[in-house]
């Protein structure tokens, strides 16, 4: 199974030559927020919910090729038989990172696309994409003000767990 991010081991792997290339430059203390488009099991008003599902505070970033054998089980990119030369793994700080105990809705369908709500964009200090566009893209959006984002995130009162599937 390709768990990425892996909230149990607090890792996220990517291919440095593509979508994840800008993540390769992250350093200890930088923040990665994971979001997803979630559909209700039955048709519900409003359709899909775009929400934050997890958060990593970066501890370190390592080349997948440099991960020792006793840690290869921690990420999908290091479990692969053939790893790409540019594959890397982000390891997150324990106690500050994990899967959200509940998702935090952040988006709405606006101007024919899913976007971060205006009130949330303002609370975050903005994103690197135009008008909060968060549908799947070649390059994930970046936060313009991490301190504002973290203040907003903490105000949501959502705990983080180091587990992929549990409660």
N, C-alpha and C positions, 0 to 999 in steps of 0.2 A: 504494500500500500504506500502511495506517495503522500505522506503527511508533510505538508509544507505550508505554513509553519508547523513545527512540531512543538506543541505547548507543554508536553511532558518533559522533553529534554531542553526546551527553550532554545530551539535552533530554527533558522530559516536559511535555506540554500537557494542559490540562483546561479545563472550563467553570466559571468562578468562581461561577455561580449554583446549581450542583448539588453532586455528590459532592466535587468538588475545592475547595469554598469554604474549608475550613479550611487548605488548602495555600497559599492566596493570602496568608495572614498569616505564612508562614515567612520567615525571614531568612537571611542568609549564615551558613553553619556548621551549620544545621539538617540533619537526616538523613531521607531517605526510603528505606525498604527495599521492594523489589519482590518479591512472592511469587507463586507460581502453583500451581495444582493440576495435577499431571502424571500422566498415565496411562501405564502400561507398554504397549508395542506388543502384547503378548499378556497374557492373564490371569495375574496373579501374586498370590501370597498378600498380603493386606493392601490390595489395591486401589490407590487413588490415593495419590500422595505430595504432600503440601503442603511446598513448599520455597522458600527465598529464592533468587532468580535474579539479583538485582542490587542495587546500592546507589548512592545519590546523596548527596553532601554538597553542599548548596545553595551556589551561587556568587551567583546573582541570580534574581529573578523579574521578568518583563517582560510587559506587555500584548501580546497577539498583534498588535494593530493597530499597535503601535509598532516592530515588528521591521522593519528596513530590507530592501529588496528583495534585497540580496546575501546575506541570512541566512535568507530564507524557506524555503529547502530543508531547513533543519535540523530541522523538526518538522512533524508531520502537521497540527497546528492552524494553522500559518502557511502551509502549502501549499494549504489549502482556498480555493476561489474566494470563498465567502461565509463570513466569520468572524463568530462571535457577538461581541456587544459585551463580554461578560465573559470571553472566551477569554484564557488566559494561558499563558506558557511558563516552566518552571523550567529554568534552565541550571545544570549541576553543575560542580564543580571538577575539572579535569583532574588526573590522578595520584592522586586520592582516590576516584574514582567509576567505575562501569562495570558490565558484565555479569560475573557470577561465572564463573570458569573451570569450575566444576562447581556443581551446585545443592547447597544445604545443607538437608537435610530438617529440618523444624521441627514438623510436625503429626501428628495421629493422629485416628482417628474415635472420638469419645467422646461419650456422652450424645446420640446421634442427630445429630451434626454434626461437621464437621471443626474441630478446635481446636488451638491451639499446645500442645505437650506441657508438662506441669507443670514438669519440670526446666528446660526452656527458658524458660518464663515467669518462673521464679524467677531464672534467670541474667540475664534482661533487666530485671528490676525491675518487671515487669508491663506490661499493656496497658490501654487505655481501655475495653475491652469485657469483658463478663462471662465469666469462665472461659475466656479465650483463644479465643473464637469468631472464626473467620477466614473463614468462608464468605462469598461475595459479599454485600455489604451496601450500604445507601444511603450510608453514610459509612465509609470505611476506618478501621481502628483506629489509635490513636496510641500511641507508646511513652511510658511514664511516667518512665523514667530513661534518657535517651539515652547517657549515659556508660557505664552498665552494659551497654546493648545493644552499643555499640561495642567494649567490652572483650571481650564474648562473641564478637562477629563476628571480631575480630582473632585470637582464640584458635582459630578454625576453620581457619586456615592456607589460606584460599582467596584466590587472586589475582583481581584485577579487570581486565577487558580493555575497551578502547574499540572494540567491534566488535559488530555485530548477529548475524552468522551464522558467523563464522570459528572456528578452533580455540581 
